[in-house]
Amino acid sequence: MKIETNKNSVFRHLDYKAFLREEITRHKDVRGFQSKLAAAAKCQKSYLSQVLRSKYHITNEQAFHLCEFFGFGHLESDYFLELVNLSRTSLPAFRERILFKLKSMRESEDDLAKRFDDHSLSEEIQKVYYSSWHWSAVHIAVGIDHLQTVDSISERLSLSKSQTVETLKGLESMGLVEAYRKGWRIKPTLLHLPKSSPFIGAHHGNWRSRAVLDSQRPNNNGMHYSVVMSHSRAEFEVIKQLFLDSVDEMRKIVEPSRSEELTCFCLDYFKVN
């Protein structure tokens, strides 16, 4: 039996028991779920109940079986096993070492560039491509059937025809688009700029500026939301994981979808220092 855990990512937790209790609550409508959980761990249901409400802990072998039950990947499994080690040890130096490993694994999970198998551009091409919003806008626009000519792209993006032609030819030299008898079309690529890139600031700035301009348009139908909050330190990681899960879900929706509309998604969530 494989359980879907996308809504309760193990990376949100620093206590394996909290993760298991949340899973039991999430599956309260699944008949005998806790019994199935105990069977997967190869222990009695009464023992698992005792573990969840006392100082006792499951073994590493039982934790491994639970990883299989939840269908975890390698990183999730390693993280869950380290959570069990964290709970079982009372040695401060060992706890610090485990906490460091957990932090490293969460950072690996957070890095969006590692979550997707994306196409890489050379640094010279990135320098041009991420210098202005219009490069990526034109690039993605030609993937839409009614935006594959110079005239249609220029009108949609409010660019001059000469700038549109120059951009299309530049994208062609980058290997991202190609000319055909009806105009231009996109070549299959999936780009993602890692947060370590020297161009990441320019890329985010370009599209945040466009988002601000859109928010100022009368009767715009976009969604623009900014809020400054205060909350516990622990909730920072919980909320960040919710956004990462949402990005994963969005990609699942967009990838098989027909290209009909050109949109921009911007998300900012950070600690104010």
C-alpha positions as CSV (number, residue, x, y, z in Angstrom):
1,M,0.0,0.0,0.0
2,K,1.4,3.4,-1.0
3,I,0.1,6.5,0.7
4,E,0.1,9.9,-0.9
5,T,1.9,12.4,1.4
6,N,2.2,15.6,-0.7
7,K,0.0,17.6,1.6
8,N,2.1,16.6,4.7
9,S,5.7,16.8,3.5
10,V,8.1,15.0,5.8
11,F,10.5,18.0,5.3
12,R,8.2,20.2,7.3
13,H,8.9,18.3,10.5
14,L,11.7,18.0,13.1
15,D,9.7,15.3,15.0
16,Y,8.9,12.0,13.3
17,K,6.0,11.4,15.7
18,A,4.4,14.7,14.7
19,F,4.6,13.6,11.1
20,L,3.0,10.2,11.9
21,R,0.3,11.8,14.0
22,E,-0.5,14.2,11.2
23,E,-0.7,11.4,8.7
24,I,-3.1,9.5,11.0
25,T,-5.3,12.6,11.2
26,R,-5.2,13.1,7.5
27,H,-6.3,9.5,6.9
28,K,-8.9,9.4,9.6
29,D,-11.5,8.4,7.0
30,V,-9.4,5.5,5.9
31,R,-10.7,2.5,7.8
32,G,-8.0,0.8,9.9
33,F,-5.3,3.2,8.8
34,Q,-3.3,3.1,12.1
35,S,-3.5,-0.7,12.0
36,K,-2.0,-0.6,8.4
37,L,0.7,1.7,9.7
38,A,1.6,-0.7,12.5
39,A,1.5,-3.7,10.1
40,A,3.9,-1.8,7.7
41,A,6.3,-1.1,10.6
42,K,6.0,-4.8,11.6
43,C,4.8,-4.0,15.1
44,Q,1.5,-4.2,17.1
45,K,-1.0,-1.4,16.9
46,S,-0.9,-1.1,20.7
47,Y,2.9,-0.6,20.6
48,L,2.7,2.1,17.9
49,S,0.0,3.9,19.9
50,Q,2.3,3.8,22.9
51,V,5.2,5.2,20.9
52,L,3.1,8.1,19.7
53,R,2.1,9.1,23.2
54,S,5.2,8.3,25.2
55,K,9.0,8.5,25.3
56,Y,9.4,5.2,23.5
57,H,10.6,5.1,19.9
58,I,10.4,2.9,16.8
59,T,13.6,1.2,15.7
60,N,15.6,2.1,12.5
61,E,14.3,-1.1,10.9
62,Q,10.7,-0.1,11.6
63,A,11.4,3.4,10.3
64,F,12.7,1.9,7.1
65,H,9.6,-0.1,6.6
66,L,7.5,3.0,7.1
67,C,9.5,4.8,4.4
68,E,8.5,2.0,2.0
69,F,4.9,2.2,3.2
70,F,4.7,6.0,2.4
71,G,6.5,5.5,-0.9
72,F,9.3,7.9,0.0
73,G,12.1,8.7,-2.4
74,H,15.8,8.4,-1.3
75,L,16.0,12.0,0.1
76,E,12.7,11.6,2.0
77,S,13.7,8.3,3.4
78,D,17.1,9.6,4.6
79,Y,15.3,12.5,6.2
80,F,12.8,10.4,8.0
81,L,15.5,8.0,9.3
82,E,17.5,10.9,10.6
83,L,14.4,12.2,12.4
84,V,14.1,8.9,14.2
85,N,17.8,9.1,15.1
86,L,17.3,12.6,16.4
87,S,14.5,11.5,18.7
88,R,16.4,8.4,19.9
89,T,19.7,10.1,20.9
90,S,20.4,12.0,24.1
91,L,24.0,12.9,23.1
92,P,24.2,16.7,22.4
93,A,27.0,16.5,19.9
94,F,25.2,13.8,18.0
95,R,22.0,15.8,18.0
96,E,23.9,18.8,16.5
97,R,25.3,16.6,13.8
98,I,21.9,15.2,12.9
99,L,20.3,18.7,12.9
100,F,23.0,19.8,10.5
101,K,22.3,16.9,8.2
102,L,18.5,17.6,8.3
103,K,19.1,21.2,7.5
104,S,21.3,20.2,4.5
105,M,18.6,17.8,3.2
106,R,15.9,20.5,3.6
107,E,18.0,22.9,1.5
108,S,18.4,20.2,-1.2
109,E,14.7,19.8,-1.2
110,D,14.1,23.5,-1.3
111,D,16.4,24.1,-4.3
112,L,13.9,24.3,-7.2
113,A,16.6,23.8,-9.8
114,K,17.3,20.3,-8.4
115,R,13.6,19.4,-8.4
116,F,13.2,19.6,-12.2
117,D,15.3,18.2,-15.1
118,D,15.8,21.5,-16.9
119,H,17.8,22.6,-19.9
120,S,21.0,24.6,-19.2
121,L,22.1,27.7,-21.2
122,S,25.7,28.8,-21.4
123,E,26.6,31.7,-19.1
124,E,27.0,34.1,-22.1
125,I,23.5,33.2,-23.3
126,Q,22.1,33.6,-19.8
127,K,23.6,37.0,-19.6
128,V,21.5,38.2,-22.5
129,Y,18.4,36.1,-21.9
130,Y,17.9,37.3,-18.3
131,S,18.9,40.9,-19.0
132,S,15.3,42.0,-19.8
133,W,11.8,40.6,-19.4
134,H,11.1,40.7,-23.1
135,W,13.5,37.8,-23.9
136,S,11.6,35.2,-21.9
137,A,8.2,36.8,-22.8
138,V,8.8,36.4,-26.5
139,H,10.3,33.0,-26.0
140,I,7.3,31.6,-24.3
141,A,4.8,33.6,-26.4
142,V,5.8,31.7,-29.6
143,G,4.6,28.5,-28.0
144,I,1.1,29.8,-28.3
145,D,-0.6,29.2,-31.7
146,H,-2.0,32.7,-32.1
147,L,1.3,34.4,-31.1
148,Q,3.7,33.0,-33.6
149,T,4.1,36.0,-36.0
150,V,6.0,39.3,-35.5
151,D,2.8,41.3,-35.7
152,S,0.9,39.3,-33.1
153,I,3.8,39.2,-30.7
154,S,4.5,42.9,-31.1
155,E,0.9,43.8,-30.4
156,R,0.5,41.5,-27.4
157,L,3.7,42.6,-25.7
158,S,3.7,46.3,-26.8
159,L,7.1,45.9,-28.5
160,S,8.2,47.5,-31.7
161,K,8.3,45.2,-34.7
162,S,12.1,45.8,-35.1
163,Q,12.7,44.8,-31.4
164,T,10.5,41.7,-31.9
165,V,12.4,40.6,-35.0
166,E,15.7,41.2,-33.2
167,T,14.6,39.2,-30.2
168,L,13.3,36.3,-32.3
169,K,16.6,36.1,-34.2
170,G,18.5,36.2,-30.9
171,L,16.4,33.4,-29.5
172,E,16.9,31.4,-32.7
173,S,20.7,31.7,-32.2
174,M,20.3,30.5,-28.7
175,G,18.5,27.4,-30.0
176,L,15.2,28.3,-28.2
177,V,13.0,29.1,-31.2
178,E,12.9,28.3,-34.9
179,A,11.4,29.9,-38.0
180,Y,8.9,28.0,-40.1
181,R,6.5,28.8,-43.0
182,K,3.8,30.4,-40.8
183,G,6.1,32.4,-38.6
184,W,8.0,31.2,-35.5
185,R,7.7,28.3,-33.0
186,I,9.2,27.3,-29.8
187,K,11.7,24.4,-29.5
188,P,11.1,22.0,-26.7
189,T,13.0,23.2,-23.7
190,L,12.4,23.7,-20.0
191,L,14.5,26.4,-18.4
192,H,15.1,27.0,-14.7
193,L,17.7,29.4,-13.2
194,P,19.2,28.2,-10.0
195,K,19.2,30.6,-7.0
196,S,23.0,30.5,-7.0
197,S,23.1,32.1,-10.5
198,P,24.6,35.7,-10.8
199,F,21.6,36.5,-13.0
200,I,18.9,35.4,-10.6
201,G,18.4,39.0,-9.2
202,A,17.9,40.5,-12.6
203,H,15.5,37.8,-13.6
204,H,13.3,38.2,-10.5
205,G,13.6,42.0,-10.7
206,N,12.5,42.1,-14.3
207,W,9.3,40.2,-13.7
208,R,8.5,41.8,-10.3
209,S,8.6,45.1,-12.1
210,R,6.2,43.8,-14.7
211,A,3.9,42.6,-11.8
212,V,3.9,46.0,-10.2
213,L,3.0,47.6,-13.6
214,D,0.2,45.1,-14.0
215,S,-1.2,45.9,-10.5
216,Q,-1.4,49.6,-11.4
217,R,-3.5,49.0,-14.6
218,P,-7.1,49.9,-14.1
219,N,-9.4,46.9,-14.1
220,N,-6.6,44.4,-14.2
221,N,-7.7,40.8,-13.6
222,G,-4.4,39.6,-12.1
223,M,-3.9,38.7,-8.4
224,H,-1.5,40.8,-6.4
225,Y,-1.0,40.2,-2.7
226,S,1.6,41.5,-0.3
227,V,1.5,41.0,3.5
228,V,4.0,41.4,6.3
229,M,3.5,38.9,9.1
230,S,4.9,37.8,12.4
231,H,4.8,34.2,13.5
232,S,6.9,31.5,15.3
233,R,10.3,30.6,13.9
234,A,9.2,27.0,13.3
235,E,6.3,28.1,11.1
236,F,8.7,29.7,8.6
237,E,9.7,26.3,7.3
238,V,6.1,25.0,7.4
239,I,4.8,27.9,5.2
240,K,7.8,27.7,2.9
241,Q,7.1,24.0,2.3
242,L,3.5,24.8,1.4
243,F,4.7,27.1,-1.3
244,L,7.2,24.5,-2.6
245,D,4.4,21.9,-2.7
246,S,2.2,24.4,-4.6
247,V,5.0,25.0,-7.2
248,D,5.2,21.2,-7.7
249,E,1.4,21.0,-8.2
250,M,1.4,23.9,-10.6
251,R,4.1,22.3,-12.8
252,K,2.0,19.1,-12.9
253,I,-1.0,21.1,-14.2
254,V,1.0,23.3,-16.7
255,E,3.3,20.7,-18.3
256,P,0.5,18.7,-20.1
257,S,-1.7,21.8,-20.7
258,R,-2.3,23.2,-24.1
259,S,-0.5,26.6,-24.7
260,E,-3.2,29.2,-25.1
261,E,-2.4,32.0,-22.7
262,L,0.8,33.8,-21.7
263,T,1.0,34.4,-17.9
264,C,3.5,35.2,-15.2
265,F,3.7,33.6,-11.7
266,C,5.8,35.5,-9.1
267,L,6.1,34.4,-5.5
268,D,8.0,36.1,-2.7
269,Y,8.1,34.7,0.8
270,F,11.1,35.6,2.9
271,K,12.4,36.7,6.3
272,V,12.6,40.5,6.6
273,N,16.1,41.3,7.9
